[in-house]
């Protein structure tokens, strides 16, 4: 059973930055993707970003592209989400997710493609 532990959430003013971390107990599969979803109050869970362990291929939601950067440290089995230029619309619980197989580029944004989920970390952006 893979465990994902998120950290780095908190309260920040609009325009500020935060960096989330997700430590995985093990890599699920060398070419699988690991990434982030988020869920705001009253809204559906949505894809944020993902990266593949082996080649570092990245994927972003349109709403965060250019502001968020996902990266990984294979030696530490850790994935990071650097979030810049935050807005109140980024307020949500952020979940780290990990797949167990290769995902097609067109499916990385689908929550049912990820077998493992962390407990989530709250990010609140004040205006």
SVG drawing of the C-alpha trace seen along z (x, -y; Angstrom):
<svg xmlns="http://www.w3.org/2000/svg" viewBox="-22 -41 40 43">
<polyline fill="none" stroke="black" stroke-width="0.4" points="0.0,0.0 1.5,-3.3 1.2,-6.2 1.2,-9.8 1.8,-12.5 1.3,-16.1 2.7,-19.1 3.1,-22.9 -0.4,-24.1 -1.5,-27.2 -2.8,-30.7 -1.4,-33.2 -2.4,-36.6 -3.4,-37.0 -0.3,-37.3 1.7,-35.2 3.4,-31.8 3.3,-28.4 5.1,-25.2 3.4,-21.9 5.3,-18.6 4.1,-15.1 6.3,-12.3 5.5,-8.8 6.4,-5.7 7.5,-4.2 7.3,-4.8 4.2,-3.1 5.7,-2.4 8.7,-4.0 6.8,-5.5 3.6,-6.3 2.4,-9.8 2.1,-11.5 0.4,-14.8 -2.2,-17.0 -5.9,-17.5 -7.8,-20.1 -11.3,-20.6 -12.9,-23.9 -16.0,-24.1 -19.1,-23.3 -17.1,-22.4 -16.1,-19.2 -12.6,-17.9 -10.4,-19.1 -7.0,-18.2 -4.1,-20.6 -0.9,-19.1 1.0,-15.8 4.5,-14.6 5.9,-11.2 8.5,-9.7 11.0,-8.6 11.0,-11.2 9.6,-14.2 6.9,-14.9 4.5,-17.5 0.9,-18.2 -1.1,-21.3 -4.6,-22.4 -5.2,-25.6 -6.2,-27.4 -2.7,-27.0 -0.4,-26.9 2.2,-29.6 1.7,-30.1 2.2,-26.6 5.2,-24.3 5.4,-20.6 8.7,-18.9 10.0,-15.7 13.0,-14.4 13.3,-10.7 15.9,-10.1 13.4,-11.2 10.2,-9.9 8.9,-13.4 6.8,-15.6 6.6,-19.4 4.0,-21.9 5.3,-25.5 2.4,-27.8 2.9,-31.5 0.6,-34.4 -2.1,-32.8 -5.6,-34.1 -8.6,-33.4 -9.9,-31.0 -7.0,-28.7 -8.4,-28.2 -9.0,-24.4 -7.9,-21.2 -5.0,-19.9 -4.6,-16.2 -1.5,-14.3 -2.3,-11.4 -0.4,-8.6 -1.1,-6.3 0.1,-2.7 0.4,-2.5 1.3,-4.7 -1.5,-7.2 -2.4,-8.5 -1.9,-12.2 -5.6,-12.6 -6.4,-10.9 -4.0,-12.4 -6.7,-14.9 -9.2,-12.1 -9.4,-11.3 -10.3,-7.7 -6.9,-7.1 -5.1,-7.5 -5.1,-4.6 -3.6,-6.4 -4.7,-9.6 -3.2,-11.5 -5.3,-13.0 -5.1,-16.5 -3.7,-19.8 -5.6,-23.1 -4.6,-26.1 -6.3,-29.3 -5.7,-32.5 -7.1,-35.7 -8.0,-38.7"/>
</svg>
